[in-house]
Amino acid sequence: MKLSQARRDFYRRKAKLEGYKSRAAYKLIELVKKYGLIKVGDHVIDFGCAPGGWLQVASKYVGPDGKVFGFDLKPVDVRLPNVLTYVLDISSPDAPNFVKERLFGEVDVVLSDLSPNISGIWEVDHTKQIDLTFKVIKMIPHILKPGGNCLLKVFQGPYLDKVRNRLNTMFEQVYLTKPTASRKESSELYFVCLSYSG
């Protein structure tokens, strides 16, 4: 068995044992521990939240006084008292208004684990994924508090610098990282953005 396969199986088994809906939960846990992305009492948005692993993690970190708002193309079954989920196509023209109307004011953290339907054609998948990420970035001024944090999944490729340059104008600190729970062969990376300048 390859090391990457063994690692994938390890996180899948761990998720099952610990009650998480996906192994992706461990990516968020690692990044929250390393960067302090989410705090007790925070209000958090999770775009691309299916099947719900990040919702479960965020719910634990914000505690009973916090709130987590999940948005995805598919309905998500996560029954936790501090989690609200909605079906949303982020590409629809009404998406920004739909999101704003469901929040209780601006949020402290924006998470995005958005991914297009994978075609297997790398240039196409990279372009589509970056386009989804920019849709979230355009919403940030309308939904994120000054001083807030953001975590965005991106696919490696030529448009990565375009995303980084935009984020550098919006946040005091921007890091590009690959969590341990990500598959080694996967092209996914994460921008960790701290302290939104507003």
C-alpha positions as CSV (number, residue, x, y, z in Angstrom):
1,M,0.0,0.0,0.0
2,K,1.3,3.5,-0.9
3,L,1.9,5.9,1.9
4,S,-0.7,8.4,0.5
5,Q,-3.3,5.5,0.4
6,A,-2.4,4.5,3.9
7,R,-2.8,8.1,5.1
8,R,-6.1,8.4,3.4
9,D,-7.4,5.3,5.0
10,F,-6.1,6.4,8.4
11,Y,-8.1,9.7,8.2
12,R,-11.2,7.9,6.8
13,R,-11.1,5.4,9.7
14,K,-10.4,8.1,12.3
15,A,-13.4,10.2,11.0
16,K,-15.7,7.1,11.3
17,L,-14.5,6.4,14.8
18,E,-14.8,10.0,16.0
19,G,-18.2,10.6,14.3
20,Y,-17.2,13.1,11.6
21,K,-19.0,13.1,8.3
22,S,-15.7,13.3,6.3
23,R,-12.0,13.0,6.6
24,A,-11.9,16.7,5.6
25,A,-12.7,17.5,9.2
26,Y,-9.1,16.9,10.1
27,K,-7.9,19.6,7.6
28,L,-9.9,22.2,9.4
29,I,-8.9,21.0,12.8
30,E,-5.2,21.2,11.9
31,L,-5.5,24.7,10.5
32,V,-7.6,26.0,13.4
33,K,-5.1,24.7,15.9
34,K,-2.2,26.2,13.9
35,Y,-3.6,29.6,13.0
36,G,-6.4,30.2,15.6
37,L,-8.9,30.7,12.8
38,I,-12.0,30.1,14.9
39,K,-12.8,31.2,18.5
40,V,-15.5,30.5,21.1
41,G,-18.6,32.6,20.3
42,D,-17.7,33.2,16.7
43,H,-20.2,33.3,13.8
44,V,-18.8,31.2,10.9
45,I,-19.9,30.7,7.3
46,D,-19.0,27.5,5.5
47,F,-19.4,27.6,1.7
48,G,-19.4,24.1,0.0
49,C,-20.2,22.5,3.4
50,A,-21.4,19.1,2.2
51,P,-21.2,16.4,3.6
52,G,-20.8,18.4,6.8
53,G,-17.4,17.6,8.4
54,W,-16.3,21.2,8.6
55,L,-19.7,22.2,10.1
56,Q,-19.2,19.6,12.9
57,V,-15.7,21.0,13.6
58,A,-16.7,24.6,13.5
59,S,-19.7,23.9,15.7
60,K,-17.3,22.5,18.4
61,Y,-15.0,25.5,18.2
62,V,-17.6,28.2,18.4
63,G,-19.5,26.5,21.3
64,P,-23.1,27.1,22.3
65,D,-22.8,30.9,22.0
66,G,-21.5,30.8,18.4
67,K,-23.3,30.1,15.1
68,V,-22.3,28.2,12.0
69,F,-24.0,28.9,8.6
70,G,-23.5,26.2,6.0
71,F,-24.2,26.7,2.3
72,D,-24.1,24.0,-0.4
73,L,-25.7,23.0,-3.7
74,K,-26.9,19.8,-1.9
75,P,-29.0,19.6,1.3
76,V,-26.7,18.7,4.3
77,D,-28.0,16.7,7.2
78,V,-26.1,18.0,10.3
79,R,-28.3,18.3,13.3
80,L,-26.5,20.5,15.8
81,P,-28.2,23.3,17.8
82,N,-25.7,26.0,16.7
83,V,-25.6,25.0,12.9
84,L,-28.0,26.3,10.2
85,T,-27.7,24.9,6.6
86,Y,-29.1,26.2,3.3
87,V,-29.2,25.1,-0.3
88,L,-27.4,27.6,-2.5
89,D,-25.8,27.9,-5.9
90,I,-23.0,30.3,-5.3
91,S,-22.9,31.1,-9.0
92,S,-26.5,32.4,-9.0
93,P,-26.9,36.2,-9.3
94,D,-28.9,36.3,-6.1
95,A,-26.4,34.4,-4.0
96,P,-24.9,37.4,-2.2
97,N,-28.4,38.7,-1.1
98,F,-29.5,35.2,-0.2
99,V,-26.4,34.7,2.1
100,K,-26.7,38.2,3.7
101,E,-30.4,37.7,4.5
102,R,-29.7,34.5,6.5
103,L,-26.9,35.9,8.7
104,F,-27.3,37.7,12.0
105,G,-25.1,40.6,10.9
106,E,-21.5,40.2,9.7
107,V,-19.6,37.0,10.6
108,D,-16.1,36.5,12.2
109,V,-14.9,33.7,9.9
110,V,-15.5,32.7,6.3
111,L,-14.6,29.1,5.3
112,S,-14.8,27.9,1.7
113,D,-14.1,24.3,0.6
114,L,-15.8,24.8,-2.8
115,S,-15.0,22.5,-5.6
116,P,-16.5,22.2,-9.1
117,N,-17.6,18.9,-10.6
118,I,-14.2,17.4,-11.6
119,S,-13.9,16.8,-15.3
120,G,-10.3,15.4,-15.1
121,I,-9.1,18.2,-17.5
122,W,-6.7,20.0,-15.2
123,E,-6.9,23.5,-16.8
124,V,-10.7,23.4,-16.9
125,D,-11.0,22.2,-13.2
126,H,-8.4,24.8,-12.0
127,T,-10.2,27.7,-13.8
128,K,-13.7,26.6,-12.6
129,Q,-12.4,26.2,-9.0
130,I,-10.7,29.6,-8.9
131,D,-13.9,31.2,-10.4
132,L,-15.9,29.8,-7.4
133,T,-13.3,31.1,-5.0
134,F,-13.5,34.6,-6.5
135,K,-17.3,34.5,-6.0
136,V,-16.6,34.1,-2.2
137,I,-13.9,36.7,-2.2
138,K,-16.3,39.2,-3.8
139,M,-18.8,38.6,-1.0
140,I,-16.2,39.1,1.8
141,P,-16.7,42.9,2.1
142,H,-20.4,42.4,2.6
143,I,-20.3,39.6,5.2
144,L,-17.0,39.6,7.1
145,K,-16.2,41.8,10.1
146,P,-13.1,43.9,10.1
147,G,-10.4,41.7,11.9
148,G,-12.1,38.5,10.8
149,N,-10.5,35.5,9.3
150,C,-10.9,33.4,6.1
151,L,-9.9,30.0,4.8
152,L,-10.2,29.3,1.1
153,K,-9.5,26.1,-0.9
154,V,-7.8,26.6,-4.2
155,F,-6.5,24.3,-6.9
156,Q,-2.9,24.7,-7.9
157,G,-2.4,26.4,-11.3
158,P,-1.6,29.7,-13.1
159,Y,-4.4,31.7,-11.4
160,L,-3.1,31.1,-7.9
161,D,-1.1,34.3,-7.8
162,K,-4.2,36.3,-8.9
163,V,-6.0,35.0,-5.8
164,R,-3.0,35.7,-3.6
165,N,-2.6,39.2,-4.8
166,R,-6.2,40.0,-4.2
167,L,-6.2,38.5,-0.7
168,N,-3.0,40.4,0.2
169,T,-4.9,43.7,-0.4
170,M,-7.7,42.5,2.0
171,F,-5.9,40.8,4.9
172,E,-3.0,41.6,7.1
173,Q,-1.6,38.0,6.9
174,V,-2.0,35.5,4.1
175,Y,-0.5,32.0,4.1
176,L,-0.7,29.2,1.5
177,T,-0.7,25.7,3.1
178,K,-1.5,22.1,2.5
179,P,-2.9,20.2,5.6
180,T,-1.6,16.8,6.5
181,A,-5.0,15.2,5.9
182,S,-5.0,16.4,2.2
183,R,-4.0,13.7,-0.2
184,K,-0.4,14.1,-1.3
185,E,-1.4,13.7,-5.0
186,S,-4.2,16.2,-4.7
187,S,-3.8,19.7,-6.3
188,E,-5.8,21.4,-3.5
189,L,-4.1,24.0,-1.3
190,Y,-5.6,26.4,1.3
191,F,-5.2,30.2,1.7
192,V,-5.3,31.1,5.4
193,C,-6.2,34.8,5.7
194,L,-6.0,36.5,9.1
195,S,-7.3,39.9,10.2
196,Y,-9.5,41.3,7.5
197,S,-8.7,45.0,7.0
198,G,-12.3,45.9,6.2
